[in-house]
């Protein structure tokens, strides 16, 4: 069965489990999960080697470079702030780092935002063009289009 949601429920639940265990003072576990989304996005969740108190959440999107051309990095910085790594994990598009020893009280919101990582990567393209069309009005006809090669045989 495929669940079509704007967030990845498996990412959210995995993080919530680890965040709740940390808040309850339980031992940090070593783990390494790879999760595939329905459309080819690959999530990689794992404890950091030699420091189980840190969790790395990464996503791989084959078309991420095209999203960057439309401001994805800025949107991700805005949405994830201190959790966003400047250099993603090798082979990944974006990485977030969470410290289980310094979780905020609203850790459920942090888990939900991590599960929205793919959605937030896409947000830049839509925000940019919604703003552009709103500012240009009728003059927006003929503007440069954003083309994202979403799948080998599909574009947005």
SERO-4910 file (N, C-alpha, C, O; in steps of 0.05 Angstrom, whole numbers):
BEGIN
 pado doro    nc1    nc2    nc3   cac1   cac2   cac3    cc1    cc2    cc3    oc1    oc2    oc3
  Unk    A     17    -23      0      0      0      0     18     25      0     38     26     14
  Unk    A     11     44    -15     25     70    -17      9     91     -3    -15     95     -9
  Unk    A     21    105     16      9    127     29     18    153     16     42    159     16
  Unk    A      0    168      6      6    193     -7      0    216     12    -23    224     15
  Unk    A     21    226     24     18    249     43     40    269     36     59    263     21
  Unk    A     37    293     47     58    313     42     83    308     58    104    320     53
  Unk    A     80    291     78    104    284     94    108    254     93     91    239     85
  Unk    A    132    246    101    139    218    102    133    208    130    148    213    149
  Unk    A    112    193    133    103    183    160    124    166    173    128    167    197
  Unk    A    138    149    158    159    132    169    182    148    181    192    141    202
  Unk    A    189    170    168    210    187    179    201    200    205    215    200    225
  Unk    A    177    210    204    166    223    228    164    203    252    173    210    274
  Unk    A    154    180    247    151    160    269    178    150    279    181    147    304
  Unk    A    197    146    262    223    138    270    236    159    288    248    152    308
  Unk    A    234    184    280    246    205    296    231    209    322    244    213    343
  Unk    A    205    208    321    190    211    346    197    189    366    200    195    390
  Unk    A    200    165    357    209    143    375    235    150    388    238    146    413
  Unk    A    254    159    373    281    165    384    281    190    401    294    191    422
  Unk    A    266    210    393    264    234    409    250    228    436    259    238    457
  Unk    A    229    213    436    215    206    461    232    190    479    233    195    503
  Unk    A    247    171    468    265    155    484    286    173    497    293    169    521
  Unk    A    297    192    482    317    210    493    305    227    515    318    231    536
  Unk    A    281    237    511    268    254    531    262    238    557    262    249    579
  Unk    A    258    212    554    252    195    577    278    183    589    276    167    607
  Unk    A    301    193    580    326    184    592    336    157    584    353    146    597
  Unk    A    324    145    563    333    118    555    359    120    539    367    141    529
  Unk    A    372     97    538    398     95    524    395    102    494    376     93    482
  Unk    A    415    116    484    414    122    455    422     97    440    441     83    446
  Unk    A    407     91    419    411     67    403    426     73    378    422     94    366
  Unk    A    442     54    370    455     56    343    434     46    323    421     25    328
  Unk    A    430     61    302    411     52    281    419     63    254    435     82    252
  Unk    A    408     51    233    414     59    206    390     50    189    386     26    185
  Unk    A    374     69    179    351     63    163    352     77    136    360    100    134
  Unk    A    344     63    116    340     74     90    311     71     82    300     49     83
  Unk    A    298     93     76    269     93     70    265    105     42    275    126     36
  Unk    A    250     91     26    243    101     -1    216    113     -1    197    101     10
  Unk    A    213    137    -12    187    149    -15    175    139    -41    189    126    -58
  Unk    A    149    143    -45    136    132    -69    146    142    -95    142    129   -116
  Unk    A    160    164    -95    168    176   -121    198    178   -125    208    195   -140
  Unk    A    213    160   -112    241    159   -117    259    174    -97    283    172    -99
  Unk    A    247    189    -79    263    203    -58    272    181    -39    257    164    -30
  Unk    A    298    183    -31    309    164    -12    317    179     13    333    198     12
  Unk    A    307    170     35    314    181     61    334    163     75    331    138     73
  Unk    A    353    174     88    373    159    103    373    170    131    381    193    135
  Unk    A    365    154    151    365    162    179    385    144    193    385    120    190
  Unk    A    402    156    209    422    140    224    433    155    247    433    180    248
  Unk    A    444    140    266    459    152    287    486    158    276    496    144    258
  Unk    A    499    179    287    525    187    277    546    167    289    545    161    313
  Unk    A    564    157    272    584    139    283    600    152    306    607    175    305
  Unk    A    604    137    326    619    146    350    605    166    367    616    176    386
  Unk    A    579    172    361    564    191    377    534    185    374    521    198    357
  Unk    A    524    166    388    496    158    386    476    179    395    452    176    391
  Unk    A    486    200    407    468    222    415    460    240    392    444    259    396
  Unk    A    471    236    369    465    253    346    452    236    324    461    213    319
  Unk    A    432    247    311    418    233    290    421    250    264    416    274    264
  Unk    A    428    236    243    431    248    217    407    239    200    401    215    197
  Unk    A    393    259    188    370    253    170    378    266    143    382    290    141
  Unk    A    380    249    123    387    258     96    367    249     75    352    230     79
  Unk    A    366    264     54    349    257     31    365    260      6    382    277      3
  Unk    A    359    242    -13    371    242    -39    349    246    -60    330    231    -61
  Unk    A    351    268    -75    333    274    -97    350    277   -122    368    294   -123
  Unk    A    344    261   -143    361    262   -167    360    290   -180    379    296   -195
  Unk    A    340    305   -176    336    331   -189    342    354   -170    333    377   -176
  Unk    A    356    350   -148    359    371   -128    374    395   -139    369    418   -132
  Unk    A    393    390   -157    408    413   -168    390    432   -182    394    456   -181
  Unk    A    369    422   -196    350    439   -209    334    455   -189    327    478   -193
  Unk    A    327    443   -166    313    457   -145    330    479   -133    320    500   -126
  Unk    A    356    474   -131    375    494   -120    375    519   -138    378    542   -128
  Unk    A    372    516   -164    372    538   -182    348    557   -177    348    580   -186
  Unk    A    328    547   -163    304    563   -157    301    570   -128    280    577   -119
  Unk    A    323    568   -113    323    577    -85    318    556    -63    311    564    -41
  Unk    A    322    531    -69    317    510    -49    334    514    -24    325    510     -2
  Unk    A    359    522    -28    377    525     -5    367    546     15    368    542     39
  Unk    A    356    568      4    346    589     21    321    580     37    319    585     61
  Unk    A    303    566     23    279    556     37    287    536     58    276    536     80
  Unk    A    306    518     53    315    498     72    328    512     96    324    503    119
  Unk    A    344    533     92    356    547    114    334    560    131    336    560    156
  Unk    A    314    571    118    292    584    133    276    563    149    269    568    172
  Unk    A    271    540    138    255    520    151    270    504    172    258    497    193
  Unk    A    295    499    168    310    481    186    331    494    203    341    483    223
  Unk    A    339    518    195    358    533    212    382    518    221    397    507    205
  Unk    A    386    516    247    410    504    259    412    474    253    434    463    255
  Unk    A    391    461    245    392    432    240    403    426    212    412    403    207
  Unk    A    403    445    194    412    440    167    442    441    166    455    460    175
  Unk    A    454    420    155    483    419    151    491    434    126    478    431    105
  Unk    A    513    448    127    523    462    103    531    443     81    527    448     58
  Unk    A    543    421     89    551    400     70    536    375     77    539    364     98
  Unk    A    520    365     58    504    341     63    522    316     65    545    316     56
  Unk    A    510    296     76    523    269     77    531    261     49    516    268     30
  Unk    A    553    247     46    562    239     19    540    224      4    528    206     15
  Unk    A    536    232    -21    516    219    -38    488    228    -34    469    219    -46
  Unk    A    484    248    -15    457    257     -9    454    287    -18    474    300    -22
  Unk    A    429    295    -21    424    323    -29    423    342     -6    434    364     -8
  Unk    A    411    334     17    407    351     40    410    334     65    401    311     65
  Unk    A    422    345     86    424    330    111    417    349    134    424    372    134
  Unk    A    404    337    154    396    351    179    409    335    202    412    311    200
  Unk    A    418    350    222    430    337    246    415    345    271    411    369    276
  Unk    A    407    325    286    393    329    311    409    318    335    420    296    333
  Unk    A    411    334    356    425    326    380    405    317    401    389    333    411
  Unk    A    405    291    407    385    280    426    389    291    454    370    290    471
  Unk    A    412    302    460    417    313    487    407    342    489    406    353    511
  Unk    A    399    354    467    390    382    467    365    386    450    364    403    433
  Unk    A    345    369    455    320    371    440    302    393    453    302    396    477
  Unk    A    288    408    436    269    427    447    244    413    458    240    389    453
  Unk    A    229    427    474    204    415    485    185    407    463    170    387    466
  Unk    A    184    422    441    166    416    419    179    397    399    178    401    375
  Unk    A    192    376    409    207    357    392    189    343    371    198    335    350
  Unk    A    163    341    376    144    329    357    143    346    332    141    336    310
  Unk    A    144    372    335    144    391    312    170    387    296    169    389    272
  Unk    A    192    383    310    218    379    296    217    354    279    226    353    257
  Unk    A    205    332    290    202    307    276    184    311    251    190    300    230
  Unk    A    162    326    255    144    331    232    158    347    210    155    341    187
  Unk    A    173    367    218    187    384    198    208    367    183    211    371    159
  Unk    A    221    349    197    241    331    183    226    314    163    237    308    141
  Unk    A    202    305    170    187    288    152    176    304    127    168    292    108
  Unk    A    177    330    129    169    348    107    193    356     89    190    375     73
  Unk    A    215    343     92    240    351     78    236    352     48    244    371     35
  Unk    A    225    331     37    221    331      7    202    354     -1    208    368    -20
  Unk    A    180    358     13    161    379      8    175    406      9    171    423     -8
  Unk    A    192    410     29    206    436     32    227    440     10    233    463      4
  Unk    A    239    419      0    257    422    -23    242    433    -47    253    450    -61
  Unk    A    218    423    -52    202    432    -74    190    460    -70    185    474    -89
  Unk    A    186    468    -45    173    493    -39    185    517    -53    171    536    -61
  Unk    A    211    517    -56    225    540    -67    215    547    -95    210    570   -101
  Unk    A    212    527   -111    203    531   -139    175    544   -139    170    564   -153
  Unk    A    157    533   -123    130    544   -122    129    572   -110    115    589   -120
  Unk    A    143    576    -88    144    602    -76    154    623    -95    143    645    -98
  Unk    A    176    617   -108    188    636   -127    169    644   -149    166    668   -155
  Unk    A    155    625   -161    138    631   -183    111    642   -174     99    658   -189
  Unk    A    101    635   -151     77    648   -141     83    678   -136     66    695   -143
  Unk    A    105    684   -123    113    711   -118    117    727   -144    108    750   -147
  Unk    A    130    714   -163    136    727   -189    109    734   -203    106    757   -212
  Unk    A     92    715   -204     66    720   -218     49    740   -203     35    756   -216
  Unk    A     50    740   -177     35    760   -162     46    788   -167     30    807   -168
  Unk    A     72    790   -169     84    817   -173     81    827   -202     79    851   -206
  Unk    A     80    808   -221     80    816   -249     51    818   -260     46    833   -279
  Unk    A     33    804   -248      5    805   -257      3    795   -286     14    774   -293
  Unk    A     -9    810   -303    -13    803   -331     13    803   -347     15    790   -367
  Unk    A     33    818   -337     59    819   -351     75    794   -348     97    792   -360
  Unk    A     66    774   -333     82    750   -328     82    731   -352     97    712   -352
  Unk    A     65    736   -371     64    719   -395     91    719   -409    102    741   -413
  Unk    A    101    696   -416    126    694   -431    150    693   -413    173    694   -423
  Unk    A    147    691   -387    170    690   -369    184    663   -371    173    644   -381
  Unk    A    209    662   -361    224    637   -361    210    617   -343    203    624   -320
  Unk    A    207    593   -353    193    572   -337    213    556   -321    237    553   -329
  Unk    A    204    546   -298    220    528   -282    214    500   -292    191    491   -293
  Unk    A    235    485   -300    231    458   -310    247    440   -291    272    442   -289
  Unk    A    233    422   -278    246    403   -259    242    376   -271    219    367   -275
  Unk    A    264    362   -275    263    334   -286    258    315   -263    276    302   -253
  Unk    A    232    313   -256    223    299   -233    228    269   -235    236    257   -215
  Unk    A    223    257   -257    229    229   -263    241    228   -291    239    247   -306
  Unk    A    253    205   -298    265    204   -325    246    211   -348    255    222   -368
  Unk    A    221    205   -345    202    211   -366    181    232   -358    160    234   -371
  Unk    A    186    247   -336    167    267   -327    181    293   -319    203    292   -308
  Unk    A    168    315   -325    178    341   -316    156    356   -303    132    352   -309
  Unk    A    163    375   -286    143    393   -274    149    421   -285    135    440   -278
***
